[in-house]
Amino acid sequence: KNEVEQSPQNLTAQEGEFITINCSYSVGISALHWLQQHPGGGIVSLFMLSSGKKKHGRLIATINIQEKHSSLHITASHPRDSAVYICAVGTDSWGKLQFGAGTQVVVTP
Amino acid sequence: KAGVTQTPRYLIKTRGQQVTLSCSPISGHRSVSWYQQTPGQGLQFLFEYFSETQRNKGNFPGRFSGRQFSNSRSEMNVSTLELGDSALYLCASSLDRGTGTSPLHFGNGTRLTVT
């Protein structure tokens, strides 16, 4: 059983809609990362969280340490947001991450 | 500032051969980690290095090895290649020294195909 579970696996939204991706984990963590991967493979780190909430532009990430749950929200979604979003947790060091399976997001005009 | 550079971008090898992949971190970053991404297993952690020392290793066979040089550049080597080693290999660097408080910066990856 994967210790990092993401939902949904796939998501299609119309431009302008509000999108939420969820991540649940079962281990104690030092940090949780939200990553974005476009076709071609390159990965961009969107957020690193150990508590609370962070916002960057139209993206918001929250984490509830007690419930072992994090959410990534995309407000006013745009076709350029189409990508795979991956949740990853770090346990005992910065680089040793456990990854969720990813959420494929497609935003249509 | 230049990003994380991985070379080569694409590689085709035959079963039984060995391969070396290279990763140059962002200037000033001394932490480098490696990951394997396959359609079946997703992303999996391979290695983590800081100041030429391997700090952690993922659950991979001994055919997978790596090292980090004094200039923080890192290489990973896979010997006796198997078809299942076909994957995107990603490298990331960070300013972090173990506290897990610095973000990761990923390279574009090396896509290895084993035939």
Contacts between the chains, C-beta under 8 A, distances in Angstrom:
chain1	res1	chain2	res2	distance
A	30	B	99	7.7
A	30	B	100	3.8
A	31	B	100	4.5
A	31	B	101	7.1
A	33	B	103	7.7
A	33	B	104	6.8
A	35	B	106	7.8
A	40	B	108	7.5
A	41	B	37	7.6
A	41	B	88	5.1
A	41	B	90	7.5
A	41	B	108	6.3
A	41	B	109	4.5
A	41	B	111	7.0
A	42	B	106	6.8
A	42	B	107	7.8
A	42	B	108	4.5
A	42	B	109	6.9
A	43	B	90	6.4
A	43	B	92	7.8
A	43	B	106	4.1
A	43	B	109	7.9
A	44	B	106	7.1
A	45	B	103	4.9
A	45	B	104	5.0
A	45	B	105	6.8
A	45	B	106	6.9
A	48	B	101	7.8
A	48	B	102	7.8
A	48	B	103	4.8
A	48	B	104	7.6
A	50	B	100	7.6
A	50	B	101	7.6
A	86	B	43	6.7
A	88	B	43	7.4
A	90	B	100	5.0
A	92	B	56	7.7
A	93	B	48	6.0
A	93	B	55	6.0
A	93	B	56	5.5
A	93	B	98	6.0
A	93	B	100	6.8
A	94	B	31	6.3
A	94	B	33	7.7
A	94	B	48	7.5
A	94	B	94	5.6
A	94	B	96	3.9
A	94	B	98	6.5
A	94	B	99	7.3
A	94	B	100	4.6
A	94	B	101	7.8
A	94	B	102	6.7
A	94	B	104	7.5
A	95	B	31	6.4
A	95	B	32	7.7
A	95	B	33	3.1
A	95	B	45	7.2
A	95	B	48	3.7
A	95	B	55	7.7
A	95	B	56	6.9
A	95	B	92	6.8
A	95	B	94	7.0
A	95	B	96	7.8
A	95	B	104	7.4
A	96	B	33	7.5
A	96	B	45	5.3
A	96	B	48	5.6
A	96	B	56	4.4
A	96	B	58	7.4
A	97	B	33	7.8
A	97	B	35	7.6
A	97	B	43	7.8
A	97	B	45	5.6
A	98	B	45	7.3
A	99	B	42	5.8
A	99	B	43	4.0
A	99	B	44	7.3
A	100	B	42	7.9
A	101	B	42	5.3
A	102	B	42	6.7
